[in-house]
């Protein structure tokens, strides 16, 4: 039984997955894997000034180092999803964590900006695999009544992991250097891969994998869903703003507020916790029937307005910090809405990994181009205040895409 029914020429999920009882241990281990993967994004902002100084990397090179982990997610998001559909999300999750560890170990011994870029590229391969597989695993091991809530919780793995590493990384840097931080991250990730191996060892996906020809059809079928493509683009717009803020906020705090490294890491960590709150609030709203397009719209509009406050030199410091916290809440509404829409747009259950891959491809596209773009504007103008127009324009595009997706989501639900 594939849990699907035919509607015209497309498939729509009526009973997406056959699990009658949620396997909570596996769900939480997958969530933990996502958190561990996200720590490798969070470890960079607190260490970036030291890395740039030691490796003689400029501001733009620093931006590419910050976003390189996203390059492979952009390039390989769909591939990771289809591989997960073929060989199983469990295997891809574990393999992804081990690849992240390999890249982090290379970065530990990097002596140039180019080697660090290579290390972050390898980490990106593992990050893409682990996060796509993690979302697929959560989807497969949860029952119908628990799935939306679980995916909402899953969507918070980035802010939770990022925030935890901002604080933990700053504490490590108070007593050691950034290379020690990289080594600690490597060991932690290997440990969680072992945990995932044993906890998930008894789980087998029902129905098995799909063949190579079917994989091509899966990709084609998902890309033919215009609503899903628009949601992935909304995810990209969100990610471009979010990762830029998180990557450069510690540097911004140190330059504008003359903040200590610990305080400069604490502020974005708190913003990320507010972001996680936005994830959970969005999941709660979807569980009560709110449509994804509306959450995408409100989130994009709120992100645009609050960024005016964050980078405006005319506001008091307290108001700018308050805007940063609100930026976290509004931004957090978007990932849960995007991942929650996967069940709406996925043509058939066997394509869930591919559709998750499309969403990861979208978010990594934004994370790839966001930090270098903001850095280029800051470097060319010499003022953080001048980045307002860039981030406002990006947010406006997100608002328009959300509005365009409205009739497509309504049609898919019908």
C-alpha positions, 0 to 999 in steps of 0.5 A: 500500500503506498497510501496514495490516490490518483487525482487527474494525472497527479498523486495526492497523499491521503494516508502519507505513511503507514506508521500507526504509532510514532517512534519517539526515540528515532524522532528525537535522535533525528532531531538531535542529528539536525542540531549537531549538524547545525552546530557546524554553522554556529561555530563559525560566526564566533570564530570568524574574526580570528580565522580571518586574521590567522588565515589572512582572509578578507571580508568577502572571503570571510563571507564565502567561508561562512556560506560555503557549507551551503553551496553543496546544499544548494547543488545537491539538495535534490540529490540528497533527497533522492538518495535518501528515497533510494537507500533509506534516510537512516543510512544517509543521516549517519553517513552525512554526520560522518562526512561533516566530521571529516570536513571539520577535521580538515578545517582544524588543520587549515592553514589558508582560506582556500583550505578552509573553503574546501573543509566547509565544502565537505561539511556542506555535503554532510550537512545537506545529507544529514538535514534532508535525511533527518526531515525524511526520517521524522516524516516516516517514523511519525503517525498522522496526528503527530507529523505536523507537530514533529516537523515543526519541532524538527524545523527548529534544529537550526536555531537550537544548534546554532544558538547552542554553539554560539554560546558554547563556542564563545566559552571554548574560545575564552580558554582555547583557540578556534582550532580546539573548537573545530576539534571538539565539534568533530568529536561530538558529531562522530559521537552522535553518528554512533548514537544514531546508528544504534538507536535506529538499528531496528527501524526499517522503512516500509516499502523499500527504496526506489530504482534509478528510473523512478528517482528521475521521475520523482525529481521531475514530478516534484519540480512540476509542482509550482506551489512547492517551487514557490515555497522553496524560493520563499525558504531561500529568501528567508535563509539569505536574510537569516544566515546573513544576520547570524553570520555577521551579527557578532562582527556587527556587535563588536564593531558598533557596540565594542562588545566582548566576544562573549556578549557578541555571541550571546545576542545572536544566540538569544535571537536564535532562541526566539527564532526557535520560538517562531518555529514552534508557534508556526507549527502550533498554528498549522496544527490548527488549520492555518495555511502555510502561505499566510505564515510565509507572508507574515514572516517575510513582512516582519523580517523586512520591517525589523531589519530596518530597526536592527541596522538603523543608526537613528534608533537607540541601542535597546530598540535595535536589540529589540528589533533583532529579537523580533526578527528572530520570531518572524523569521522562525515562522517560515521554516516550519511553514515551508516544511509543513507544506511538503505534505501538501505538495508532494505528489506521492509518499515515495517522493517525500525525500525528494520534496524535502531535498527541494526545500533544503536546496532552496534554503541553502541557495539563500544561505550561499548567496546571503552572507557574501552579498551583505559583506560586499555591500558593507565592504563597498559602502563602509557602513552597516546602515547601508545594508538596509536597502539590500535586506529590505529588497530581499524581504519584499521579494519574499512577501510577493512570493508568499502572496503568489503561492496563496491560490496554488496552496488552496488548489493543492488542498482541494 
